[in-house]
Amino acid sequence: MHEGLQKELQTYEKRTPKSAEAHRRALNRLPLGVASNYRAYDPYPIFVRDGQGGHLRDVDGNDYADFNLSFGALMAGHCHPAVMRAVSERLQKGTMFGMPHDMEWALAEEICSRFPVEMVRFSSSGTEATMHSVRLARAATGCDRIIKMEGGYHGLHDTALVSVKPKLEQCGDPAMPNQVPGGAGVTNATLQNTLIAQFNDLDGVERLFRIYPGEIAAVIVEPIMMNVGICMPQPGYHKGLRELCTKHGALFIFDEVKTGAKLAWGGACEYFGVKPDIVCLAKSIGGGFPLAAFGASREVMHLIADHKVFHGGTYNTNPVSMAAGLAMFREVLTRDAYKHVNHLNEKLVEGYKKTVEKTGLSAYVIGAGANGALMFRSKEIRSYRDWLEVDTELWRHYWFGMANRGVLAQPYWWDEQWTVSVAHTEADIDQHLTAFAELAPQLATAQKVGAATR
């Protein structure tokens, strides 16, 4: 560990003693002391007290400009007035009934007006949305296998937990990547049915279709791979995937859990001009409440209506979450809001680029819609294997350094990205850029020292 990172960690521990104590207490009852593995990091995570707009406060009273935003699920920001008003009104009428209500139709109408789908079903998480989508694709095609991209994340069900974060020595031939379980408990049978290609490698996908003719139900992909910071599709990539799926009778699934609310008014479908067969939505569509959806053509969705595919869930269309979702689509995720967010993110990305150039830091900055990332690699990544070359120690120096300066630049872990919310202001962007400008010379020095000692 280099000296600069050590100093930032010492400062972090001085600023957050109550978080340290809260974590010690939680370790006794919660594995890793947290409710999700992604929230655990050394020496301990920040424990939150409250949030408002584009800021949150920790249990020690420290204020942060929040670009973490619950792993990008809060493009509305904290406690958006429209969402809070809708939820407060709904709470007076009942929280759940396990029976139909008119908000189901209303929110389905909103989704179908933005995305190229004709019918929708709802669930509570992105994991559920992608799980049901894969099941639909298998039923529609009569095939068992799917293709996902190496390093791609599509939730926590077994089919998706393959080659999410494999070590380089596990990955195998770049042309035919290995199927690596995401952890214990993923069965060998699951591995056989989840085939792996590299992101941006159309030849690799076509090769799998040739090797397994008539056996592949779907290709599932994040339009922008966001489990490796930000990995952009190369020109023609999604169009090529669309054509391959059509040619071979497989369904094309867009996992828009992250991009659906944050890339454009009509998500990645609009942004890239692509029409997938199934679209998965979650995270920011709920405005801070658990809400997810998957949609497709009438033909595909009628597999549910015809009782060929079962879809259920006690918490599906929970009235409180649905009220929040309607507020998001009708009052928060407006075309004017996207103009505002895009402007702020462009300012943030350009400010980062100027500081990187000024300090001589060997890194690059990339943005898309509401998202951006500082990537500690000299050349832009094109695949998961490129991302494995990111300087993780320097990234930790960056994250803790920014947190110590009152900015949560992004969620912890170097595979994440920042999110600009509708609640952020020009002042928040200025605060973010000022903190980075102060820290960047230290990062550049640490990088040079590290290069000299290797």
VMD Tcl script that draws the C-alpha trace (Angstrom):
set ca {
  {0.00 0.00 0.00}
  {1.50 3.35 -1.02}
  {1.89 6.29 1.34}
  {-0.86 8.44 -0.15}
  {-3.50 5.76 0.31}
  {-2.34 5.11 3.87}
  {-2.79 8.79 4.75}
  {-6.28 8.89 3.26}
  {-7.28 5.75 5.18}
  {-6.00 7.31 8.42}
  {-8.03 10.44 7.73}
  {-11.08 8.33 6.90}
  {-10.84 6.50 10.23}
  {-10.52 9.79 12.13}
  {-13.61 11.20 10.39}
  {-15.84 8.13 10.80}
  {-15.45 6.57 14.29}
  {-19.19 6.03 14.69}
  {-19.29 4.12 11.39}
  {-16.45 1.95 12.69}
  {-18.38 1.23 15.88}
  {-21.61 0.53 14.01}
  {-19.77 -1.94 11.79}
  {-18.17 -3.72 14.76}
  {-21.62 -4.12 16.32}
  {-23.19 -5.39 13.08}
  {-20.50 -8.04 12.54}
  {-21.98 -10.07 15.38}
  {-25.31 -10.61 13.62}
  {-24.77 -9.87 9.90}
  {-22.20 -11.69 7.73}
  {-19.56 -9.07 6.82}
  {-21.55 -6.64 8.99}
  {-23.76 -5.62 6.05}
  {-26.97 -6.71 4.29}
  {-25.39 -7.08 0.82}
  {-21.85 -8.19 -0.01}
  {-21.42 -5.19 -2.30}
  {-21.62 -2.87 0.73}
  {-18.62 -4.43 2.50}
  {-15.13 -2.97 2.12}
  {-12.05 -2.38 4.23}
  {-11.52 -0.94 6.75}
  {-15.32 -0.59 7.14}
  {-18.17 1.04 5.21}
  {-19.76 4.41 5.86}
  {-23.00 4.07 7.83}
  {-25.68 6.50 6.70}
  {-27.96 8.70 8.81}
  {-30.11 10.50 6.22}
  {-30.18 12.05 2.77}
  {-31.80 14.98 1.01}
  {-31.57 15.93 -2.65}
  {-28.05 15.31 -3.92}
  {-26.48 14.92 -0.47}
  {-26.39 12.45 2.40}
  {-25.02 12.48 5.93}
  {-23.31 9.69 7.82}
  {-23.73 8.74 11.46}
  {-20.73 10.94 12.36}
  {-22.51 13.96 10.88}
  {-20.29 14.26 7.80}
  {-22.05 15.68 4.74}
  {-21.32 14.24 1.28}
  {-22.28 15.27 -2.22}
  {-23.71 11.90 -3.17}
  {-22.88 10.49 -6.60}
  {-23.16 6.95 -5.24}
  {-26.96 7.23 -5.08}
  {-27.58 3.67 -3.95}
  {-25.58 2.04 -6.74}
  {-27.25 4.31 -9.27}
  {-30.82 3.52 -8.20}
  {-31.63 7.09 -7.15}
  {-31.56 9.26 -10.24}
  {-34.36 11.12 -8.45}
  {-31.98 11.98 -5.64}
  {-32.93 11.56 -1.99}
  {-36.51 12.32 -0.92}
  {-37.65 13.82 -4.22}
  {-40.76 15.91 -3.42}
  {-42.92 14.31 -6.15}
  {-42.04 10.80 -5.00}
  {-42.46 11.61 -1.30}
  {-45.83 13.23 -1.96}
  {-47.10 10.25 -3.97}
  {-45.88 7.75 -1.37}
  {-47.26 9.73 1.58}
  {-50.69 9.89 -0.02}
  {-50.58 6.20 -0.84}
  {-49.60 5.20 2.71}
  {-52.90 6.54 4.00}
  {-54.82 4.15 1.73}
  {-53.07 0.86 2.40}
  {-49.63 -0.59 1.76}
  {-50.43 -3.89 0.02}
  {-53.39 -6.07 -0.81}
  {-52.21 -8.88 -3.07}
  {-55.03 -7.84 -5.42}
  {-55.16 -5.93 -8.72}
  {-55.37 -2.14 -8.81}
  {-55.43 0.50 -11.52}
  {-51.87 1.69 -11.01}
  {-50.71 -1.53 -12.67}
  {-52.30 -0.54 -15.97}
  {-51.23 3.08 -15.59}
  {-47.55 2.31 -15.08}
  {-47.58 -0.32 -17.83}
  {-48.91 2.39 -20.16}
  {-46.07 4.71 -19.19}
  {-43.45 2.03 -19.87}
  {-44.96 0.98 -23.20}
  {-44.99 4.61 -24.33}
  {-41.20 4.86 -23.85}
  {-39.89 1.42 -24.67}
  {-40.53 -0.83 -27.71}
  {-42.70 -3.31 -25.78}
  {-46.44 -4.05 -25.87}
  {-47.09 -5.70 -22.53}
  {-45.45 -5.55 -19.09}
  {-45.25 -7.52 -15.87}
  {-43.83 -6.16 -12.61}
  {-41.58 -7.46 -9.85}
  {-39.48 -6.00 -7.05}
  {-35.86 -6.27 -8.20}
  {-33.62 -6.37 -11.24}
  {-32.70 -9.95 -10.40}
  {-36.34 -10.98 -10.73}
  {-36.79 -9.05 -13.98}
  {-33.85 -10.75 -15.72}
  {-34.72 -14.16 -14.24}
  {-38.27 -14.04 -15.59}
  {-37.05 -12.70 -18.93}
  {-34.69 -15.64 -19.40}
  {-37.48 -18.05 -18.48}
  {-39.78 -16.39 -21.03}
  {-37.11 -16.68 -23.72}
  {-36.62 -20.37 -22.99}
  {-40.34 -20.98 -23.18}
  {-40.71 -18.97 -26.40}
  {-37.92 -20.85 -28.17}
  {-38.00 -24.28 -26.56}
  {-34.22 -23.97 -25.99}
  {-32.26 -24.11 -22.73}
  {-29.01 -22.27 -23.36}
  {-28.41 -18.54 -23.18}
  {-25.44 -16.37 -24.06}
  {-24.20 -13.71 -21.63}
  {-21.07 -11.59 -21.74}
  {-17.97 -12.23 -19.67}
  {-18.01 -9.78 -16.76}
  {-21.66 -8.91 -17.31}
  {-23.92 -8.70 -14.25}
  {-27.61 -9.55 -14.53}
  {-28.59 -10.20 -10.93}
  {-28.29 -12.97 -8.39}
  {-30.16 -15.92 -9.91}
  {-28.04 -18.93 -10.86}
  {-28.30 -18.50 -14.64}
  {-26.81 -15.02 -14.36}
  {-24.14 -15.86 -11.77}
  {-21.69 -17.22 -14.33}
  {-18.44 -15.49 -15.31}
  {-19.36 -12.31 -13.46}
  {-15.94 -11.64 -11.93}
  {-13.68 -14.56 -12.93}
  {-9.95 -14.29 -12.33}
  {-7.89 -13.95 -15.49}
  {-6.42 -17.43 -15.08}
  {-9.97 -18.82 -15.01}
  {-11.21 -17.03 -18.11}
  {-9.70 -19.32 -20.73}
  {-9.49 -18.78 -24.47}
  {-10.59 -15.25 -25.47}
  {-12.42 -16.74 -28.44}
  {-14.26 -19.30 -26.26}
  {-14.31 -18.10 -22.64}
  {-14.82 -20.59 -19.83}
  {-18.05 -20.77 -17.85}
  {-16.94 -19.83 -14.33}
  {-19.39 -20.03 -11.40}
  {-19.91 -16.78 -9.53}
  {-19.56 -18.64 -6.23}
  {-20.38 -21.86 -4.47}
  {-23.88 -23.21 -5.02}
  {-24.09 -22.58 -8.77}
  {-24.62 -26.04 -10.26}
  {-22.72 -27.67 -13.09}
  {-25.98 -28.01 -14.99}
  {-26.42 -24.24 -14.81}
  {-22.91 -23.70 -16.16}
  {-23.64 -25.90 -19.16}
  {-26.63 -23.75 -20.13}
  {-25.00 -20.33 -19.71}
  {-22.57 -19.75 -22.57}
  {-20.00 -16.96 -22.43}
  {-18.77 -14.51 -25.05}
  {-16.75 -11.33 -24.64}
  {-18.46 -7.96 -24.80}
  {-17.93 -6.25 -28.18}
  {-17.03 -9.59 -29.80}
  {-19.70 -10.37 -32.41}
  {-17.57 -13.16 -33.85}
  {-17.57 -14.86 -30.45}
  {-21.37 -14.76 -30.26}
  {-21.73 -16.04 -33.82}
  {-19.29 -18.85 -33.03}
  {-21.49 -20.01 -30.15}
  {-24.54 -20.04 -32.41}
  {-22.62 -22.24 -34.86}
  {-21.40 -24.63 -32.15}
  {-24.86 -24.94 -30.56}
  {-27.28 -24.71 -33.50}
  {-30.93 -24.58 -32.46}
  {-30.05 -24.71 -28.76}
  {-29.77 -21.04 -27.75}
  {-32.84 -19.31 -26.34}
  {-31.49 -15.79 -25.88}
  {-28.63 -13.36 -25.77}
  {-28.77 -11.12 -22.70}
  {-26.62 -8.00 -22.51}
  {-26.32 -4.70 -20.71}
  {-26.47 -2.08 -23.47}
  {-23.50 -0.41 -21.76}
  {-21.63 -2.87 -19.59}
  {-21.63 -1.27 -16.14}
  {-20.12 -4.03 -14.06}
  {-16.69 -2.84 -15.21}
  {-17.01 0.90 -14.70}
  {-18.33 1.95 -18.09}
  {-17.64 -0.22 -21.13}
  {-19.23 1.23 -24.24}
  {-20.44 -0.90 -27.15}
  {-18.48 -0.44 -30.32}
  {-20.35 0.94 -33.36}
  {-22.67 -1.69 -34.79}
  {-22.36 -4.07 -31.84}
  {-26.01 -4.06 -30.75}
  {-27.22 -4.02 -34.34}
  {-25.05 -7.10 -34.93}
  {-26.45 -8.87 -31.87}
  {-29.98 -8.06 -33.02}
  {-29.27 -9.57 -36.45}
  {-27.64 -12.71 -35.02}
  {-30.58 -13.36 -32.70}
  {-33.06 -12.90 -35.53}
  {-31.05 -15.15 -37.84}
  {-30.78 -17.97 -35.31}
  {-34.24 -17.73 -33.74}
  {-33.09 -16.52 -30.33}
  {-34.55 -13.63 -28.34}
  {-32.51 -10.51 -27.69}
  {-32.78 -9.30 -24.07}
  {-31.73 -5.77 -23.11}
  {-30.91 -5.65 -19.40}
  {-31.79 -2.00 -18.80}
  {-31.82 -2.28 -15.02}
  {-29.15 0.46 -14.91}
  {-29.57 2.20 -18.27}
  {-33.37 2.24 -18.55}
  {-33.94 5.36 -16.47}
  {-30.50 6.97 -16.68}
  {-29.44 6.92 -20.33}
  {-32.34 8.66 -22.09}
  {-36.11 9.18 -21.96}
  {-36.53 5.86 -23.79}
  {-33.50 4.17 -22.27}
  {-30.83 2.43 -24.29}
  {-33.42 1.39 -26.87}
  {-33.77 5.06 -27.79}
  {-30.11 5.93 -27.18}
  {-28.78 3.24 -29.53}
  {-31.78 2.94 -31.81}
  {-32.19 -0.80 -31.14}
  {-35.33 -2.88 -30.66}
  {-34.70 -5.90 -28.42}
  {-37.26 -8.64 -27.85}
  {-37.40 -8.20 -24.06}
  {-36.54 -5.17 -21.93}
  {-35.72 -5.42 -18.19}
  {-36.12 -2.37 -15.94}
  {-35.45 -1.69 -12.23}
  {-33.35 0.54 -9.95}
  {-34.10 4.20 -10.74}
  {-37.64 3.62 -12.05}
  {-38.75 3.16 -8.42}
  {-37.46 6.45 -7.05}
  {-35.98 4.73 -3.99}
  {-38.58 1.98 -3.66}
  {-38.27 -1.66 -4.80}
  {-39.75 -1.81 -8.29}
  {-38.85 -3.70 -11.44}
  {-40.50 -4.61 -14.72}
  {-39.97 -6.69 -17.83}
  {-41.76 -6.15 -21.11}
  {-41.98 -7.72 -24.55}
  {-44.32 -8.21 -27.49}
  {-47.85 -9.49 -26.99}
  {-46.80 -12.77 -28.56}
  {-44.05 -13.36 -25.98}
  {-46.01 -12.07 -23.00}
  {-49.02 -14.21 -23.92}
  {-46.95 -17.18 -22.76}
  {-47.84 -15.91 -19.29}
  {-51.48 -15.26 -20.20}
  {-51.76 -18.75 -21.70}
  {-50.44 -20.30 -18.47}
  {-47.37 -21.70 -20.21}
  {-44.97 -19.59 -18.13}
  {-45.74 -18.93 -14.48}
  {-45.07 -15.51 -13.03}
  {-46.12 -14.52 -9.52}
  {-45.03 -12.61 -6.45}
  {-46.77 -11.37 -3.31}
  {-44.98 -8.02 -3.51}
  {-45.53 -7.49 -7.24}
  {-47.15 -4.07 -7.86}
  {-46.93 -3.13 -4.19}
  {-49.08 0.05 -4.17}
  {-46.45 2.15 -2.42}
  {-43.76 1.23 -4.95}
  {-46.18 1.71 -7.84}
  {-47.11 5.18 -6.61}
  {-43.42 6.02 -6.52}
  {-42.96 4.58 -10.02}
  {-45.80 6.62 -11.47}
  {-44.37 9.77 -9.92}
  {-40.99 8.94 -11.44}
  {-42.30 8.48 -14.97}
  {-44.80 11.35 -14.91}
  {-43.02 14.01 -12.85}
  {-39.32 13.17 -12.43}
  {-37.97 11.43 -15.54}
  {-39.15 14.13 -17.94}
  {-37.42 15.22 -21.13}
  {-36.41 18.47 -19.40}
  {-34.93 16.46 -16.53}
  {-32.75 14.52 -18.98}
  {-31.51 17.79 -20.48}
  {-30.59 18.99 -16.98}
  {-28.82 15.76 -16.02}
  {-27.00 15.47 -19.35}
  {-25.74 19.04 -19.01}
  {-24.44 18.44 -15.49}
  {-22.80 15.15 -16.42}
  {-21.13 16.66 -19.46}
  {-19.75 19.42 -17.22}
  {-18.49 16.81 -14.73}
  {-16.87 14.66 -17.41}
  {-15.19 17.62 -19.11}
  {-13.96 18.96 -15.77}
  {-12.44 15.59 -14.94}
  {-10.77 15.42 -18.34}
  {-9.15 18.83 -17.88}
  {-7.77 17.87 -14.47}
  {-6.49 14.51 -15.75}
  {-4.69 16.28 -18.60}
  {-3.33 19.03 -16.36}
  {-1.89 16.65 -13.77}
  {-0.56 14.07 -16.23}
  {-2.57 11.30 -14.58}
  {-2.55 8.14 -16.68}
  {-6.30 7.54 -16.79}
  {-9.32 8.40 -18.87}
  {-12.81 9.69 -18.17}
  {-15.96 8.46 -19.87}
  {-19.61 9.38 -19.57}
  {-23.02 8.41 -20.95}
  {-26.37 9.87 -19.91}
  {-26.39 10.28 -16.14}
  {-23.31 8.11 -15.63}
  {-19.56 8.58 -15.74}
  {-16.36 7.01 -14.48}
  {-12.67 7.71 -13.97}
  {-10.86 4.65 -15.27}
  {-7.29 4.05 -14.12}
  {-6.06 2.57 -17.39}
  {-4.28 4.31 -20.24}
  {-6.58 3.01 -22.99}
  {-10.36 2.70 -23.05}
  {-11.61 -0.73 -22.10}
  {-13.49 -2.80 -24.65}
  {-14.14 -5.91 -22.57}
  {-13.99 -7.41 -19.09}
  {-10.41 -8.59 -19.59}
  {-9.30 -5.03 -20.33}
  {-10.93 -3.92 -17.07}
  {-8.79 -6.40 -15.10}
  {-5.83 -4.11 -15.84}
  {-7.31 -1.17 -13.88}
  {-5.03 0.06 -11.06}
  {-7.15 -0.88 -8.04}
  {-4.86 0.56 -5.36}
  {-4.87 3.94 -7.08}
  {-8.64 3.72 -7.38}
  {-8.92 3.14 -3.60}
  {-6.72 6.21 -3.06}
  {-9.15 8.15 -5.28}
  {-12.32 6.91 -3.54}
  {-11.18 7.46 0.04}
  {-9.57 10.77 -0.93}
  {-12.82 12.01 -2.43}
  {-14.88 10.78 0.55}
  {-12.52 12.63 2.90}
  {-13.20 15.77 0.85}
  {-16.96 15.40 1.18}
  {-17.76 13.71 -2.12}
  {-18.97 10.15 -2.66}
  {-17.64 10.05 -6.19}
  {-19.36 6.73 -6.93}
  {-20.29 3.53 -5.07}
  {-17.32 1.77 -3.52}
  {-15.64 -0.75 -5.88}
  {-13.80 0.09 -9.06}
  {-16.39 -1.70 -11.21}
  {-18.98 1.01 -10.48}
  {-19.70 4.48 -11.90}
  {-21.04 7.79 -10.71}
  {-24.66 8.88 -11.20}
  {-25.84 12.46 -11.61}
  {-29.38 12.89 -10.26}
  {-32.12 15.33 -11.16}
  {-31.58 16.80 -7.68}
  {-27.93 17.69 -8.25}
  {-27.02 21.31 -8.90}
  {-24.21 23.22 -10.58}
  {-22.80 23.76 -7.10}
  {-22.68 20.02 -6.48}
  {-20.75 19.51 -9.72}
  {-18.37 22.31 -8.75}
  {-17.84 20.69 -5.34}
  {-17.10 17.35 -7.01}
  {-14.63 18.90 -9.46}
  {-12.92 20.97 -6.77}
  {-12.35 17.89 -4.64}
  {-10.93 15.98 -7.60}
  {-8.68 18.86 -8.63}
  {-7.24 18.91 -5.09}
  {-6.70 15.15 -5.01}
  {-5.53 14.48 -8.57}
  {-1.92 15.74 -8.17}
  {-1.48 13.27 -5.29}
  {-2.86 10.48 -7.47}
  {-0.49 11.41 -10.29}
  {2.48 11.40 -7.90}
  {1.48 8.04 -6.43}
  {1.06 6.63 -9.92}
  {4.54 7.77 -10.97}
  {6.12 6.41 -7.80}
  {4.35 3.11 -8.31}
  {5.52 2.88 -11.91}
  {9.12 3.61 -10.87}
  {9.14 0.87 -8.24}
  {7.65 -1.84 -10.43}
}
mol new
graphics top color blue
foreach p $ca { graphics top sphere $p radius 0.5 }
foreach p [lrange $ca 0 end-1] q [lrange $ca 1 end] { graphics top cylinder $p $q radius 0.2 }
display resetview
